[in-house]
Structure formats: C-alpha cells, structure tokens
Amino acid sequence: MTASQAAWLIPLIALLCAGLIAGFAAGIFGIGGGFIVVPALMLVLPLLGGDKHQYAHVAIGTSAATIILTSLRSLRSHAKRGAVEFEILRAWAPWLIFGDAVGVILASHVDGHVLLLIFAIGVLLMSLNFLVPRFSDHVISDSMPGLAPRVAIAGGLGTFSSLLGIGGGTIAIMVMTLHGRSIHRAIATASGIGALIAIPSAIGFAIIGFREPGLPWGSLGYVNLPATIVIASMSVLTAPLGVAAAHSLPAGPLKRVFGLYLVFISFVMLRSAMKF
C-alpha cells in the first residue's frame, strides 16, 4: 500500500466506524448521532485539506446532514413497532424548524473556536441525563406541555441542536419522560424530532457556507458530501439494530457507558477549542 492510499484509507475507516456507531446509538438512545459524528469529523477533516478555522462549521453542518437519513431510518423502525407518537411531532415541528433557523443564523456569526466550546459544554450537560438516572425517571405531569411552553422548549431545542450538529434527542426524551411518556415511546418519538431538526439545519449550513473560502475537498457550503455519504451509508445499516436493542435490552448500563463517552468527548473538544 502506497502512502497516498494509506492517507485516504485512514479517514475512510474512521468515517465508516463513526457511521456504524452513530446509527446504533441513534436507534437505541433516540439521538441523531451527532455526539459521535462531530468528533470523528474534527479528526478527519484536516486530511481533506482546507482552512482549519472552517472545520468546526463543516463538522456540524455535515453531522446534521448525516442525521437526516439516520433519524428517518430509526423512525421507520420504531414506527413498525407502534412506538412513535406522531401527534407530538406534528405539534412540535413548526417551532423546531423556527429554532433551527435561529441556530443557523447564530452559527453564521460565530467562529469555529466558539462553536467548539458550545459543543463541548453542551455535550457535558447532556451527559448528566445518561449518568444521573433520576434526571430521566422523574415525572411532573401526565400530559405534554401546552402551547407557550411548547414554543419555548421546541424553539430552544431547535436552536441548541443546530448549533451543535445534533438531533436533539436527549433533551426531547427528558421532556417526554417528565411528562409521562415511557422511555421506549420517548426514544421512538425523539428519532422523528432528530429528522425535523436535521433537515433545515443541513440546508441552512450548506447555504451559509456557500462560496466560503478554505473549505475541505468535497464540501457544499458547510456540508461535506463525501463524508455525509460514507457515514450515512453505514448508519442506516445499524440504526435498526439499535432500535431492536432499545426494545429488548435494559437501558440503564448502556446509558451509563454512553454518558461516560460524552464526558470524554466533552474534554477532547474543550482541548481542541483551546488549541484552535
């Protein structure tokens, strides 16, 4: 194997592995997989060239693009089991999309250093839901929030998720379980929320990054198309496996393992931000 072949093989394997893991995580935890995809892309993008100050935006935009297929595949698998509450998706959709637009606009005015810091802090906060079970086991109501709190929660979720390149499943699951939904129905419905967030986010990042200088090879705005194809092609294979595991395995031990992973990734991203 020549040096040039090895230079392409390493990022390809990294992206394939990220896609496999992200798909499984999306299915079992109801997330979009951005917590896995963004760190992997931050490692791989330097091998595709471009300006390092563009990498954070491209990683987040590309992550959003991969979440579209991953979340839709998970949603379909959960829907076959009758676990998706589509009325929640319809009620939340307008405000998620509005929040997405706000997040993309904010991202266009934030440099890569700040985006990495936001990602690292957001990931650390999200780890609490997986490491502290009582955060997700408590119930405050048997019905979902009314219009005013729904607008605030869904809008904020869309904004926060588009800034991080994630599907927003962790927060959505917390809200649903706090309002009387079982963990399995919350995970299933959150997979649809991931798609609602990812579609406008990916389009928005492609638009705001269009004709930006110093983008890695194969990028359409802040969405890297080769990386999107490689990751998504793998995630759609493992998402149904994650769904099956979500409906058959105890979630507790898996949540704690994933929570520790998030803590690790948070510190890795913080270190990257300090060097940016």
C-alpha positions in Angstrom: 0.0 0.0 0.0 1.4 3.4 -1.0 1.5 6.4 1.3 -1.2 8.2 -0.7 -3.5 5.1 -0.4 -3.0 5.0 3.3 -3.7 8.7 3.6 -7.2 8.1 2.2 -7.8 4.7 3.9 -7.5 6.1 7.4 -10.2 8.7 7.2 -12.4 6.3 5.3 -12.2 3.7 8.1 -12.8 6.4 10.7 -15.9 7.7 9.0 -17.2 4.1 8.4 -16.8 3.3 12.1 -18.4 6.6 13.1 -21.4 5.8 10.9 -21.8 2.3 12.3 -21.7 3.6 15.9 -23.8 6.6 15.3 -26.6 4.5 13.7 -26.7 2.1 16.6 -26.7 5.0 19.1 -29.5 6.7 17.2 -31.6 3.6 17.3 -31.1 2.7 20.9 -31.0 6.2 22.5 -33.2 8.2 20.2 -30.4 10.6 19.3 -29.2 11.7 15.9 -25.6 10.5 16.4 -24.0 14.0 16.3 -22.2 13.4 19.5 -20.2 10.7 17.7 -20.1 12.1 14.2 -18.8 15.7 15.0 -15.7 14.5 17.0 -14.9 12.0 14.2 -15.1 14.7 11.6 -12.9 17.0 13.5 -10.2 14.3 13.3 -10.8 13.5 9.6 -11.4 16.9 8.0 -7.7 18.0 8.3 -6.9 15.1 5.9 -9.3 16.6 3.3 -7.5 20.0 3.3 -8.9 23.4 3.7 -8.6 26.1 6.4 -8.7 24.7 10.0 -10.9 27.6 11.1 -13.7 26.1 8.8 -13.5 22.6 10.3 -16.0 23.2 13.2 -18.7 24.6 10.9 -18.2 21.8 8.4 -18.3 19.2 11.1 -21.5 20.5 12.5 -23.2 21.0 9.1 -22.1 17.6 7.9 -23.3 16.0 11.1 -26.7 17.5 10.5 -26.8 16.1 7.0 -26.0 12.5 8.2 -28.6 12.7 10.9 -31.4 13.1 8.3 -31.1 9.5 7.0 -30.1 8.1 10.4 -33.1 9.5 12.1 -35.5 8.6 9.3 -34.3 5.0 9.4 -34.7 4.9 13.1 -38.1 6.5 12.9 -39.3 3.9 10.4 -38.1 1.0 12.5 -39.7 2.4 15.7 -42.9 3.1 13.8 -43.2 -0.5 12.8 -43.4 -1.3 16.5 -46.1 1.3 17.0 -44.0 3.3 19.4 -43.9 6.7 17.7 -46.3 9.5 18.9 -46.8 11.4 15.6 -49.1 13.9 17.2 -46.1 15.2 19.2 -44.0 15.5 16.1 -46.8 17.5 14.3 -47.2 19.8 17.3 -43.5 20.5 17.7 -42.5 20.7 14.1 -43.1 24.4 13.4 -41.2 25.5 16.5 -38.3 23.1 16.0 -37.9 24.5 12.4 -38.1 28.1 13.7 -35.4 27.3 16.3 -33.3 25.7 13.6 -33.3 28.9 11.6 -32.3 30.9 14.6 -29.4 28.5 15.4 -28.1 28.5 11.8 -28.1 32.3 11.7 -26.2 32.4 15.0 -23.7 29.9 13.7 -23.0 32.1 10.7 -21.8 34.8 13.1 -19.8 32.6 15.4 -16.3 31.5 14.7 -15.1 27.9 14.9 -13.5 28.3 18.3 -16.7 29.4 19.9 -18.7 26.6 18.2 -16.3 24.0 19.6 -16.7 25.5 23.1 -20.5 25.4 22.7 -20.3 21.8 21.6 -18.1 20.7 24.5 -20.2 22.4 27.1 -23.4 21.1 25.6 -22.1 17.5 25.4 -21.0 17.7 29.1 -24.5 18.9 30.1 -26.2 16.2 28.1 -24.0 13.5 29.8 -25.9 14.2 33.0 -29.1 12.7 31.5 -27.2 9.4 31.0 -25.2 9.3 34.2 -27.8 10.5 36.7 -30.9 8.3 36.2 -33.2 10.3 38.4 -33.0 13.1 35.8 -34.9 11.0 33.4 -37.0 8.9 35.8 -38.9 11.8 37.4 -42.5 12.6 36.2 -44.1 16.0 36.7 -47.2 15.6 34.5 -49.2 13.1 32.6 -49.7 15.4 29.6 -47.3 17.2 27.2 -46.6 20.9 27.7 -49.2 23.4 26.4 -48.6 25.9 23.6 -46.5 28.6 25.3 -44.0 26.1 27.0 -44.0 24.0 23.8 -42.9 27.0 21.7 -40.1 27.8 24.2 -38.9 24.2 24.6 -39.1 23.2 20.9 -37.7 26.5 19.7 -34.8 26.4 22.2 -34.2 22.7 21.3 -34.0 23.6 17.6 -31.6 26.4 18.2 -29.4 24.5 20.6 -29.3 21.4 18.4 -28.5 23.2 15.1 -25.5 24.9 16.9 -24.2 21.5 18.0 -25.0 19.5 14.9 -27.1 17.0 16.9 -30.6 15.7 16.6 -31.8 16.9 20.0 -33.0 13.5 21.1 -31.5 13.7 24.6 -33.5 16.9 25.6 -36.6 15.7 23.8 -36.5 12.4 25.7 -36.1 14.2 29.0 -39.1 16.4 28.3 -41.3 13.4 27.2 -40.4 11.2 30.1 -41.0 14.1 32.6 -44.5 14.3 31.0 -45.5 10.7 31.5 -44.2 9.0 28.3 -42.4 5.7 28.7 -38.7 5.7 27.8 -39.3 3.4 24.8 -42.0 5.8 23.4 -39.9 8.8 24.1 -36.9 7.3 22.3 -39.0 6.3 19.3 -40.6 9.8 19.0 -37.2 11.5 19.5 -35.9 9.9 16.4 -38.5 11.8 14.4 -37.5 15.1 16.2 -34.0 14.4 15.0 -35.1 14.4 11.4 -37.2 17.6 11.8 -34.1 19.4 13.2 -31.5 17.9 10.8 -33.2 18.7 7.5 -33.4 22.5 7.9 -30.1 22.6 9.7 -28.2 20.8 6.9 -29.8 23.1 4.3 -29.0 26.1 6.3 -25.4 25.2 6.9 -25.0 24.5 3.1 -26.4 28.0 2.4 -24.4 30.0 4.9 -21.2 28.2 3.9 -21.7 28.6 0.1 -18.7 30.1 -1.6 -16.8 30.3 1.7 -13.0 30.1 1.1 -10.9 27.3 2.6 -13.5 24.5 2.7 -12.3 20.9 2.7 -12.5 18.9 -0.5 -16.0 17.8 -1.5 -17.9 20.4 0.6 -21.1 22.0 -0.5 -21.1 25.0 1.8 -20.6 23.7 5.3 -21.7 20.2 4.4 -19.0 17.8 3.2 -20.7 15.5 0.7 -18.2 12.5 0.7 -18.2 12.3 4.5 -22.0 12.5 4.6 -22.4 9.7 2.1 -19.9 7.4 3.9 -21.3 8.0 7.4 -25.0 7.8 6.4 -24.5 4.6 4.3 -23.3 2.9 7.5 -25.7 4.5 10.0 -28.8 3.3 8.1 -27.5 -0.3 8.5 -27.1 -0.2 12.2 -30.0 2.0 13.2 -32.5 -0.9 13.1 -30.1 -2.9 15.3 -30.2 -0.1 17.8 -34.0 0.1 17.7 -34.2 -3.7 18.3 -31.8 -3.3 21.3 -33.8 -0.4 22.7 -36.9 -2.6 22.8 -35.2 -5.7 24.3 -32.3 -4.6 26.5 -32.1 -2.8 29.8 -31.2 0.8 29.1 -29.5 1.5 32.4 -26.0 0.1 31.8 -25.9 1.3 28.2 -26.9 4.8 29.3 -24.0 5.0 31.8 -21.5 3.8 29.3 -22.7 6.4 26.8 -22.7 9.1 29.5 -19.0 8.4 30.2 -18.3 8.6 26.5 -19.9 12.0 26.4 -17.8 13.3 29.3 -14.7 12.1 27.5 -15.7 13.7 24.2 -16.5 17.0 26.0 -13.0 17.2 27.4 -11.5 16.3 24.0 -13.5 19.1 22.3 -12.5 21.5 25.1 -8.9 20.7 24.5 -9.4 21.2 20.7 -11.1 24.6 21.3 -8.1 25.7 23.4 -5.7 24.9 20.6 -7.9 26.4 17.9 
